[in-house]
């Protein structure tokens, strides 16, 4: 019985509190504000902002809100391989469209 309680307390200790989630949410709101500001400046900045800041925002959501931080290494590798494959397909798509 005490082993179960110790395991539960160890497992609960590694998850963050509300403060971490609020900080991540504030970071997401700030990054969204940056994207909106870039889109008001010019379309070129908007495109580069979307290509750089949006994956960062998605990474924060995956890592904290979808609890990827607490998963095992095999699951993290599977997610990274999947995202890498998606990036390759996007690159092939854009290169095909660019050279038509």
N, C-alpha and C positions, 0 to 999 in steps of 0.2 A: 504493500500500500504506500509506504513512504517513497519507494522508488518511482512510483507513478507520479507522486506529487513533485519530486525533485525534477523529473523529466519535463513535466508540465511547466514548472517555474523556469527551467533553463530555456525551453522553447519560447515561452512568452517574453523572456528577457531580450531575445535577439530582435524582436519586432520593434519598430520605432513607435514613439508616441505621437500624439496629435501635432506637436510642434514641428516634427519633421514633415508631415504631410502639408501643414500650412505653409512652411517654407518652400516646399516644392511647388505648391499651388501659386504662391506669390511669384516664384521664378517663371512659371508658365504664363502668368498674366503679364509680367514685364516683357517676356519674349514676344508675346502676342502684340503688345504695344509697340515693340520695336518693328515688328512686321508691318503693322498699320502705318507707322511713321515712314518706313522705307517705301511703302506703296504710294504715299502722298508725295514723296520727293521725285521719284521717276520710276518708270516701268523696269528699267535695267536693274535698279537697286531692289525693286520688288521681287524680280525673278531670282537674283542672287540671294536675297534674304530668304526666300522660300526654299531654295536649294540647300541652304546652310542651317538656318534656324529650325526649320520644320523637323528634320531628322533629330536634332538635339531635343526638341520638345517631345517627340515620339519616344526617344530613348529614356527621358525622365519618366514618362508615363509607364513604359514597360518596366523600368527598373524599380520604381517605388510603388505606383498604384496597382500594378499587375503582379507585384511581389517577385519579380525575376531575381531580385537581389538575394532572396532566400532559397532559391532553387539549387539543385545540384549542378555540378559542372557539365554533366552530359546534356541536360536540358538547355543550358546556356549555349553549348556548342551547336545543338540542333537549331536553336533560334537564330544564331549568327549565320549558320550555313544557309538557312532559309532566306534570311535578309540579303545575304551575299548573292544568292541565286536570283533573287528579285532585282537586285541592282544590275546584274549582268544582263538580264532580259530587258530592263529599261534602257541600258546603254546600247544594246543591239537595236532596240526599237528607234531610239533617237538617231543613231547612226544611219539607219535605213531611211528615215524621213529626211535627214539632212542631205543625203546624197542623191535624192530623186530630182 
